[in-house]
Each structure stands twice: as structure tokens, then as C-alpha cells.
Amino acid sequence: MMSVFSIIKNWLIIVLLVFTNNQCSGKKIYTMSNVDFIGQFTNLTLKQRDSSVVAGLINATGLNTYVMGQVYCFDENANKVWLKYTNNTQVGLKMKDDQEKLLLLHTIKYYDDTIEGVEYNALWASKKVSYFNMHHVSTFTVYKKYNEEVVAYYDLDSVKRVLDSAISVVRLKNDSLEKIFTTGKEWVIKLCTKNKNRKDTFMIHEDACYHIKFKDGNKTLFGVVERISKDSIYITSSLNSNTSKHYKEDYKVYKYPISEIAELHLMRSGGYSFKKIDVEDCEMSVDYLDKASSNLFRAWYAVMTPEMLVYFYRAWLMDRGYMGISEQNNKPVMFEGGVTH
């Protein structure tokens, strides 16, 4: 018969094995440079502005309720990501003498070359606050173990603007797209209404989308302007080949003299009807302008919540200005997420 001591010993071994397995399973390592660490933890546990944005994003998306905030770091492939940390997420401080100190991420503060934080204890809740000199630390490692979530890096200021307007879309910063749409010159079609009481001006740009009807009856539905020359326009019949299937039409690229544009159709606020602009009632001109002068960002990537899927959006001209349009399940979908007519 086993002694009480043997039973307790075996029980402790089992508990230790289970604990060790839980500690190791799903563990991933992320890194953070000294500069990024200082920028995110100076004077505050996290910058209050960033924390409020994260809280709004969590509420809007229904993500992990244990998330306390997020920090940006780099994964094993050197991709910059946001890691949403919990009250158990740990940061490893690799000291220059090769020792590693584990601190609870949400308790960390940085000031006057000093790192302050509560040390992590695997067996019980720790309240031990320790202090380390930044110059004694060689690297920072963030350990993802339990409820932490990781998403692609996006600009927090853009997220805040989105949350303030109650739209559950997060725009992703893309330097290559921004460069394409803000450098160089382009031909732009300008329509100015002749109404004496109210003069409206509408601009047709390359890479943006429009509802246009030509004099021969052909029309575009979210047609993408591929090119504008001094006297011609090249525009697709629909947003892409998938949306053409939705409209049960062939996907085409139209080439017309600019003088063949008959009407511009703009969706009114509310999305229930269109305003028709007759080109005959407008003064038309074609100008060669700097792209940056339009202040129009023609395309972007965005994360739709709560699915956290990335979609490609283009600018589409409506009665109240440009709005994002994307293709989802063969249907054109507006920036707010509503399916268009």
C-alpha cells in the first residue's frame, strides 16, 4: 500500500507536469526594441490615449474581455503587430549578464532610465515591485501564452477616428498606396453645374469609382477609372469581375471620348435614391493637376470587425462626397458595411 507521502509526492508530480504543459503549450515569442519600449512605457503604464482607443476597439469588436490594452512588437518573421495583452502577459528583460527577469506587462512603467514593474510568479499572485536600469538590459521579449490576441499593425489615430464615428472598420496604413495617390500629376474631369442659385462642382479622378452613363446608353456601376487623357476616359463597367456577376453583366473596360459622358449618378444620403447630374447642364473642363491637390485617397485596406478580415476599398463618389466601396461575396459594400442597391 502506498504511503501518504508517496501519494502526495505523486500528486505534486502530476500537478507540476500539467502546469509545465500549460506553460509551454501555445507559447510564442515577440520582440521589442529598446526604442519601442521607451516610446510605449515612458511615464505611464501605457499612454492613456492608446488605452482608450484599445478599449473602444474591444467594445466594438467583442474581442477577448480579459484584454487590458495592446503594445506593438515584432513576430518571428519580423512583422510589426499589435499584441493585446492580459493581466498575465509577461515581458522578459534579458540582462547583459544573461539573466532574464519576468515582469507583468500591465504593471510596467519607465522613467529616468528606470524600469519599474511587478515580477511574475508562476505559483501565486506576485506583488513584488522591482526596479532595473535600462542600460543593464540588452533585449525585451513579450511572451504570448494564454488569452493574448495578435492582429496586423494599424495606425491608432485612424482607429480613434473610426471609433468616434461608430464605424467598425479599421483602416490600415499603406505607404505604397499613399505614394501612388499623392505623387505626380493626372488628368481630371471637372463638372460645374450652371445653376445660378447653386453651383456644385464634381471631379472625376483616376482610380476612383463612379456611376456614369454614356450617350450610347452604356453605364457603369461602381466603375473604376483606369485612365484619363486629355480627351478620353477608360473606365470599367463594374467594381470588378465578381460584382459584374452580381449584376449579371459582362465585365468590360470602356474607352470613350470625354465628350460622350452623358450623366453622373450620385447616391443621396440614406442610400435610397440617386441624384442625376446631366452633363449638358454643366460646364466641363479637363485639367492636368497634381494628385496631392485633390486630397483624395482613392484606395485603402481595412479590417472589418468583428470578423477581423482585411478588405480592399476604393473611393466612390456620392452626393455628399466620396465613400469607401468594397466587394464582399460578389456584392459591393459601402464603408459602413451596408450593402448598396
N, C-alpha and C positions, 0 to 999 in steps of 0.2 A: 504494500500500500504506500502511495506517495505521501511524503510528509507535507505539513502545511508550508514549510519553507520552500519545498520543490514546486508546489502548486503556485505559490506567489512568484517564484522565480520564472516559471514557465509563462505565467500570465504577463509579467513585465516584459518578457522577450517578445511575446505576441504583440503587445501594445507598441513596443518600440519598432517592430518590423512594420506594422500598419502605419505608424506615424512617419517612419522613414519613407515608405512608399508614397504616402500622400504628399510629402515634402518634395519628392523628386518628380512625381508624375505631372506632366504638362508644364514643367518649368522651362521658361525661355528667358534669355538674357538680352537686355538692351543697354546701349551705352550712351553716355552723355559727356560732352567735352567740358572742361573747366569753365570756358567762357559761357556755354549754355547754362551750366549750373548756377553761376553767379547771376546771370541775367534773370533767371526764374525764381531764385530764392533770396535775393537781396532784400533785407529788412523785413520781409513778410514771409509767412509760410508759403503762400502763393500770392501773386498780385491779385488784389480784390476784383479788379476789372475782369481778369480772366476767369476767376472763380464764379462770378455772377453769370458770365456767358455760358460756362460749362453747366451750371445749374439749370439755366434756361433750356439748353440743348437736351439735357437729361429729361426734363419735364416734357419737352415737346416730342421726344422720340420714344419715351417709355423704356429707356435703357436701364441697365443694372441700377437698382435703387440703393445699392451699397456704395456706389461711386461717390467719391468725395471731391474730385476735381481731375485735372489732367496735366501732364507735362509732356513736352516734346522731347524725343530722343531718337536713336537710330537702331534699326534692327540689324540682324546678322548680314543682310545684303546691303547695308549702308543706306537704306531708305529712311527718310525722315518721317516719323509717325507721331500721332498723339496716343499716349497711353493713359487710359482712365484708371486712376489708382483708387484703392480702397484703404480702409484703416489698417490693413495688414500688409500693404505693399512695402517692400524693403529696398533701400538703396545701399549698395556696398561701396564703402570707401576703401580703396586699395592704397595702403600707406606705402611710403617709399622704402620702409623696412620689410615689405612683402606681407605684412599683416593686413587682414581685412576686418573692418568694423561695419556691422549692420545697423542701420538706423531706420526707424519707421518714417516713410517718406512724408506723410502728412504733418509730422512734427518738426520738420527741418526748417531752420532759419539760417541766414547768412548775413554777417555784418562784421566790419573791421577785420577782414581776413580770418574770421572765426566761423566755424560751422557748429551749430547747436542742434541737438536732436535727441530723441528718446531711443535708447538702444533696444534692438529687437531681441526678444527672448522666446525661444520655441516652446517652452514648457508653461509659462504663465505670463500674464499681462505685466509688462515692464513699465516702471515709472522712473527708471534711471536716466537722467539727463546727462549727456556727455558733451564735451567741447573739444574741437580739433582745429589745428592750424591749417589753413588752406595750403600753405607751402609744403606741408608734410604729406599731402595727398597726391598720388600720381594719376589715378583714374577713378571714374564714377560708373557704377553698374546698377541698372534697375532690374530687379527680378520680378518677372511675371509668373505668378503661381496659381492664383485662385480665381477671383471674380473680375480681374482686370480685363478691360477690353481695349483693343488696338484698332485704330482707323487711320486712313491716309491723312497726311498733313493738310490742313487748310488754314486760311487766314482768319484769325479770331475777330478782327474788325468787321469782316464781311459777315461772319456768323451773327455778330451782335445786331447788325442792321437787319438781317433776315428775321431774327427772333423778335426784334422790336416791331416788325410789320406783320408778325404772326404767320409767316410763311415758313413751312417746314422744308426748306431747301437750303443747302449749304454750298455756296459757290467755292470752287477750287481755283486757287491762283495758278495760272499757266503762263509762264514768261514768254514762251514761243508764240502763243496765240496773241498775247498782248503786243508783241513786237510786230507781228504781221499787220495788225489792225491800226497801228499808231505810227508807222513809219512809211515814208514815200508819199506819192500822190495818186489820185484816182479821178476818173470822170464821174460826175454826179449829176443826175437829172433832177432839176428843180421845178416844182409846180407851185405857182402862186395864184390863188383864186382872184377873180376880177370883181368880186362882190364889193361894192363901195362901202357898205356898212361894216363888213368884217373881212379882213384879208388873212387867209390861212396859207401857210407855206408847208409843202411836203417835199421831202428829199428821198430819192431812190439811190441806195448805195450798193456797191458790190458786197457779196457775202451775206446780205440780209434777205429777209423773206417778205413777199408781197402777194396780195390778191390783185392780179392785173387782168383786164380784158382788152384784147386787141380788136382792131376794126373788122377783121375777118371772122370774129366770133370765138376764136380760141381764147382760153382763160387759164390762169394759173391759180392753184390753191396752195398757199404757203410756198410759192415758187422761190427758189434760191437764185439770186442774180449772180451768175458766174463771171460775167464781164460786161463792162460798159465802155464803148468807144465814143468818139465824138458824134457819131451818127447812128450807132447800133446798140442793141441790148441783147444779151444772151441770158436766158432765164429758164430754169427747169419747170416742168409742168406741175410738180408737187415737191414736197419737202425731200422725199427720197423715194426709191422704188417700192419700199414697203407701204408707205402711205398711199401710193398710187393704187396698190392692190385694195386698200380700204375703200377708195373711191371707185374701184372697178374701172380704172382707166390705164392706158399705157403710159409708162414713164418716158418723157421726152425732154429734149433741150431745144427750146425755141430760139430762133435768131430772127429779130425783126428790126427794121429801121425804127428809131425812136419816135418818128412821126406817126407810126402805126398804133401807138398806145392810145386806147380809147377811154378807158375808165380805170380808176383805182378804187378798190372796195376796202373800207376800213371798218372793223368791228367796233360797235359802240360799247360804252360802259355797261356792264351787266351781261354782255355776251349773247343777247337775244336777237340782234339785228345788225345790219351793215349800213354804213353811210357811203353813198356813191359819189365819187368825185369825177365829174365829166371833164376830160382834158380840154374840150372845146371852151369850157368856162374858165380856163386857167391860162396864165402866161407861162410858157415853157422855155427853159434855158438849159444848156449843158455846160457845166463849169469844170475846170481842171483844178482840184483843190488838194491841200494837204490832208491826209487821212486823219491826223491828230485834231484837226479843226472841228471835226464832226462830234467829238466826244461820244462817239457811238461804239460800244463794244459789241461786235457783231456775233460772237460765238463764245461759249464757255462750257466747262464741265461742271456738273453739280451733283451732290449727294442727296438723293431723295430719302427722307425719313418716313416711317421707322424702318423701312426695308434696308436702308444704307446701301442702295445701289447707285452706281455712277451713270449719269446720262449726259448726252451731248445736246446743248441748247443753241439755238440761233435766235437772233433778234427778228421779231415780226412786227410790222407797222400796223398799229391800231389807231382808232380815233383819238385816243388820249396819249399816244406816243408808242414807243417800242416796248414789247413784252417778249419774254423768252418762250420759245416753242420747241418741243422735243417730240420724238417718235417713241411711243411705248405700245407694244403689242399691235403694231401696224397703224396705230391711231395718233394723230397729232394731239399733243397735250400741252396746255399752257403752263406758264411758270408756277401759278398757284397750285396746279395739279388737276384743274378741271378739264375734262375732255371738250374740245371745241365742236362746233356744228359742222 
